[in-house]
Amino acid sequence: MNHDTGGKDAREAGLQGGPRGLIDGPDTVLALVLIALCGLLYWVSAGFPEPGLFLGENVLPEHFPRLLLIAIGVLALLLPFEHRLEVDRWPLIRKSRRAPIGASTVVTMGCLLILVGIGEWIGTILTIVVAAVGLPLLWGERRWLLIIPYAAIFTGIVTYLFSIVLSVYFEPGVFGLTLR
Amino acid sequence: MDLMLTGFGMVADPAIIGVILIGVIIGVLVGALPGLSSPMAIALLIPFTIPMTPIAAIAMLAGLYCAGTFGGSITAILINAPGAPPAAATALDGYPMAKRGEAGRALGLATISSVTGGILSLLILLLAAPLLARIAITFTSAEYFALALFALSMLASISGKSSIRNLIAGLVGVLLSTIGIHLTTGVERFTFGVNELYDGLPFVPVLIGLFAVAELLKQSRVGETVFERVRANVMKLPSREDFQRIKYTVLRSSGLGTFIGILPAEGATVAAIMGYNEARRWSDRKEEFGTGIPEGIAGPEAANNAATGGAMVPTLALGIPGSVSTALILGAMVMHGLKPGPYLLENQPQFLYAIFAAMLIANLAFMAIGIAGAKLFSQLTLIPRTILWPSVLVFAIIGSYAHSSSFFDIWVMAIAGIVGYFMLRIGFGPAPLIMGLVLGPIVEENFSKAMIIHDNSILSMMERPLVLLFFGLTILSLAGPVRSAIKARRDRNLLMATKEGE
C-alpha cells in the first residue's frame, strides 16, 4: 500500500531537524486529553440507566461504548511515540500543527457561532442573507457591486428553491420574513 | 433480463436523467474547483434529495460521485492545480503535456481513460455485487461484525497523515454513532439530557460541518491564488497511435482501480497513485514519466474512475462503504429508507441495475460535458474565494437546516465544523470519522447479536472460518502501516547515512 502522501517535502522536512526525543510534547498533551475524555465518558457510561429485567439479558448498553473508549485510550497511548514510527508522514502533522491560526479564522468562527446563535431569532432567510453578505465582508471583499447582486440573486434562488420548490419550513423570526 | 430491463426502466425517466445530469454538472464543477471536494458536494447535495424518490436521489449522488473524480483532472491538466486529490497524479504528466501546447490531447486522453475505467468497473460491479451479496446473505451476525471490524481496520491504511490518528478518528466516529437511544434496551446514551439527541447525532449536519465548514475555516486564511494558465484549445480525442500506447495501461489501471475501490475504505486517491506507479513500472519509457506522456495521464485517470464503480460493490452488496463518498451515499440511502446490503439486492435486484444505468449515464455525460466544457470549467478558478466560500456557507446552513427544519442541526454543523478544523490541524481527517459514523451501527448491532448467540465469547465466534478469516485480515491490515513505518525508517536512516558519508 502506498502511504506516501507528502512526497519529497515530507521526507525533507523530516530530515531537517525532526525531534530526536523518545516522546513528542504536544502529542503527549493530546494523548492525555484524549485519555481524560475517554475516562470521563467511561464514568458517564456508568450512569446509564439499568435496562428492564427482560432486556437486561441483552448486551448491556454501556458494554460497546466502553470497549470503544478503551480502544481509543490504548491507541492514544501510542501518539507520543508516533513521530518515531511515522517518519515519512509525521513532518506533515508537525507542519500543519505549527501553522498559526489566523485572526480571520478566529473571527470567522466567532461570527459563525454568533450567526447560528441569533439565527432562530432573526429567521432562516435573514440568516442566509447575513451569511452571504457578512462572510465576503469579513474576508476583505469591498466590491459592493459584486457583493450586493451576488447576495440578492444567490440567496433569492436558494430561498426559493428550498422554501417553495422543496417545501422546507423557514422560521420567519421576529421580522416575519417568509416566502409562503 | 427482466430485472435488468426493470432496473434500466427505473432510470429511463426524463426527470431522473435530468437529475443525473445536474449531479454530473455539479460533480465536474466541484471536481474542477480546488478546495471543494466530491464528499463535500455530496454532503451539501443530500438535503436537496429529500423530496426525491430513493432512485432519483441515489442516481443524482452517483452521477456527482463519478463526475467529481473526473472534474479534478481538468484543472490538474490546464492549471496544474488538481481540483480533487485523485487528480493529483494526473497533473504529473497532464500539465507538462498541456504546457507543450497539447492541452486538448491531454484532456482527450484523460476523458477517454476515465470513461473506459468507469465503464469497465461498472461491468465488474454488475457481475461482482450479486455474487458477493449471495455469499453475504449466508453471513451470521458474527461474520458481519468481523467484516465491519476489518473495514474499520482498513482506515489504518487509507491516505492521510497518520495510521494511528485514522484509527482513533474511525473509533470516535463509531462512538458518536452510539449517541441516542440504544435500540436493543431502550436506554439513553450520551444524550446529556438534550432531547434532540434521542434519535442520535444528526448525520447530515455532521457531514456538512466536517467536510464544508472545516474546509471553509481552513480557507479563511488562504489568500487568493493566481494560477498559471495554459491555453485550453479544443479537446482532441486520442489518435490511433495514442490508443495503441495506452490500451494496456488503461486495462491494467481499470482492473487495479476497481480492486482498490472494492477494498473497504480505500478510495480513488490511492487508486490514482497506484495507477500512476504501475503505469510507470510496466512502461519501457520510465524516464519519460513526468515530461508529459500519454501513459502518465491514462494510468491514474483510468484507475481513479474505476475505483468509483469498485467502491459501489461492497456498498451495495454488503452495506460496507468502499470509500468516503460511498459512505455518504450509503448514509443517504438509509435516509431514504433503503437498507443497503445483501437483502436489498436479494429483494430488489432491479435496484442494482438502476444504479448501474445511472452511473453509466453519468460516465457518458461527463465525457460529453468534459469535451464541450473543459475550457469553461478551467475558468471556474477565476471565481473569487470571497464569493465561492460564502456560497458554500449558505448551502451548509440551509442544507443542515432543511432535513428537520431545526436550528439545533445548524448548531451541530457549526460545532462539527469547528471541531473538524482543529482535528485537521492536528492530523485527524474527516474521512475516517465519517466511515466510523456510518459503520458504527453495523458494528454494534452485529456485535450485540453475535455476543448473545455465542454466549459473550469471542473465542466461540472464532470457531467460524469466515470470522477467523476476517479477524486475520484485520490483523494484516493493522500490521501494514507498521511494516511501512519500519521500511520508511530504514530508508530514512540509509539516506541520512549516505548524506553524512558525502
HADDOCK unambig.tbl for C-alpha pairs under 7 A between the chains (distance, minus, plus):
assign (segid A and resid 3 and name CA) (segid B and resid 159 and name CA) 6.20 0.50 0.50
assign (segid A and resid 5 and name CA) (segid B and resid 159 and name CA) 6.58 0.50 0.50
assign (segid A and resid 5 and name CA) (segid B and resid 160 and name CA) 6.91 0.50 0.50
assign (segid A and resid 48 and name CA) (segid B and resid 188 and name CA) 6.95 0.50 0.50
assign (segid A and resid 48 and name CA) (segid B and resid 189 and name CA) 6.54 0.50 0.50
assign (segid A and resid 49 and name CA) (segid B and resid 187 and name CA) 6.39 0.50 0.50
assign (segid A and resid 51 and name CA) (segid B and resid 185 and name CA) 5.77 0.50 0.50
assign (segid A and resid 51 and name CA) (segid B and resid 187 and name CA) 6.40 0.50 0.50
assign (segid A and resid 55 and name CA) (segid B and resid 185 and name CA) 5.57 0.50 0.50
assign (segid A and resid 58 and name CA) (segid B and resid 452 and name CA) 6.64 0.50 0.50
assign (segid A and resid 59 and name CA) (segid B and resid 448 and name CA) 5.67 0.50 0.50
assign (segid A and resid 59 and name CA) (segid B and resid 452 and name CA) 6.96 0.50 0.50
assign (segid A and resid 61 and name CA) (segid B and resid 182 and name CA) 6.39 0.50 0.50
assign (segid A and resid 61 and name CA) (segid B and resid 185 and name CA) 6.88 0.50 0.50
assign (segid A and resid 61 and name CA) (segid B and resid 187 and name CA) 6.75 0.50 0.50
assign (segid A and resid 64 and name CA) (segid B and resid 444 and name CA) 6.81 0.50 0.50
assign (segid A and resid 65 and name CA) (segid B and resid 175 and name CA) 6.17 0.50 0.50
assign (segid A and resid 65 and name CA) (segid B and resid 178 and name CA) 6.97 0.50 0.50
assign (segid A and resid 68 and name CA) (segid B and resid 171 and name CA) 6.47 0.50 0.50
assign (segid A and resid 68 and name CA) (segid B and resid 175 and name CA) 6.56 0.50 0.50
assign (segid A and resid 72 and name CA) (segid B and resid 168 and name CA) 5.73 0.50 0.50
assign (segid A and resid 72 and name CA) (segid B and resid 171 and name CA) 6.65 0.50 0.50
assign (segid A and resid 75 and name CA) (segid B and resid 164 and name CA) 6.64 0.50 0.50
assign (segid A and resid 75 and name CA) (segid B and resid 168 and name CA) 6.67 0.50 0.50
assign (segid A and resid 85 and name CA) (segid B and resid 485 and name CA) 5.58 0.50 0.50
assign (segid A and resid 86 and name CA) (segid B and resid 485 and name CA) 5.48 0.50 0.50
assign (segid A and resid 87 and name CA) (segid B and resid 485 and name CA) 6.97 0.50 0.50
assign (segid A and resid 87 and name CA) (segid B and resid 488 and name CA) 6.62 0.50 0.50
assign (segid A and resid 87 and name CA) (segid B and resid 489 and name CA) 6.03 0.50 0.50
assign (segid A and resid 88 and name CA) (segid B and resid 488 and name CA) 6.32 0.50 0.50
assign (segid A and resid 89 and name CA) (segid B and resid 161 and name CA) 5.57 0.50 0.50
assign (segid A and resid 89 and name CA) (segid B and resid 162 and name CA) 6.71 0.50 0.50
assign (segid A and resid 90 and name CA) (segid B and resid 161 and name CA) 6.77 0.50 0.50
assign (segid A and resid 92 and name CA) (segid B and resid 161 and name CA) 6.80 0.50 0.50
assign (segid A and resid 93 and name CA) (segid B and resid 161 and name CA) 6.46 0.50 0.50
assign (segid A and resid 93 and name CA) (segid B and resid 426 and name CA) 6.12 0.50 0.50
assign (segid A and resid 93 and name CA) (segid B and resid 427 and name CA) 5.27 0.50 0.50
assign (segid A and resid 96 and name CA) (segid B and resid 425 and name CA) 5.32 0.50 0.50
assign (segid A and resid 96 and name CA) (segid B and resid 426 and name CA) 6.86 0.50 0.50
assign (segid A and resid 97 and name CA) (segid B and resid 425 and name CA) 5.14 0.50 0.50
assign (segid A and resid 97 and name CA) (segid B and resid 426 and name CA) 5.36 0.50 0.50
assign (segid A and resid 102 and name CA) (segid B and resid 221 and name CA) 5.92 0.50 0.50
assign (segid A and resid 104 and name CA) (segid B and resid 220 and name CA) 6.14 0.50 0.50
assign (segid A and resid 104 and name CA) (segid B and resid 221 and name CA) 6.22 0.50 0.50
assign (segid A and resid 105 and name CA) (segid B and resid 217 and name CA) 5.75 0.50 0.50
assign (segid A and resid 105 and name CA) (segid B and resid 220 and name CA) 5.44 0.50 0.50
assign (segid A and resid 105 and name CA) (segid B and resid 221 and name CA) 6.33 0.50 0.50
assign (segid A and resid 113 and name CA) (segid B and resid 414 and name CA) 6.91 0.50 0.50
assign (segid A and resid 116 and name CA) (segid B and resid 410 and name CA) 6.68 0.50 0.50
assign (segid A and resid 116 and name CA) (segid B and resid 411 and name CA) 6.38 0.50 0.50
assign (segid A and resid 120 and name CA) (segid B and resid 407 and name CA) 6.48 0.50 0.50
assign (segid A and resid 128 and name CA) (segid B and resid 394 and name CA) 5.60 0.50 0.50
assign (segid A and resid 131 and name CA) (segid B and resid 390 and name CA) 6.67 0.50 0.50
assign (segid A and resid 131 and name CA) (segid B and resid 393 and name CA) 6.96 0.50 0.50
assign (segid A and resid 131 and name CA) (segid B and resid 394 and name CA) 6.33 0.50 0.50
assign (segid A and resid 132 and name CA) (segid B and resid 390 and name CA) 5.40 0.50 0.50
assign (segid A and resid 132 and name CA) (segid B and resid 391 and name CA) 6.72 0.50 0.50
assign (segid A and resid 132 and name CA) (segid B and resid 394 and name CA) 6.48 0.50 0.50
assign (segid A and resid 135 and name CA) (segid B and resid 390 and name CA) 5.76 0.50 0.50
assign (segid A and resid 136 and name CA) (segid B and resid 386 and name CA) 4.79 0.50 0.50
assign (segid A and resid 136 and name CA) (segid B and resid 387 and name CA) 6.42 0.50 0.50
assign (segid A and resid 136 and name CA) (segid B and resid 390 and name CA) 6.56 0.50 0.50
assign (segid A and resid 139 and name CA) (segid B and resid 386 and name CA) 6.41 0.50 0.50
assign (segid A and resid 141 and name CA) (segid B and resid 386 and name CA) 6.26 0.50 0.50
assign (segid A and resid 166 and name CA) (segid B and resid 51 and name CA) 6.53 0.50 0.50
assign (segid A and resid 168 and name CA) (segid B and resid 402 and name CA) 6.03 0.50 0.50
assign (segid A and resid 168 and name CA) (segid B and resid 405 and name CA) 6.91 0.50 0.50
assign (segid A and resid 169 and name CA) (segid B and resid 405 and name CA) 6.13 0.50 0.50
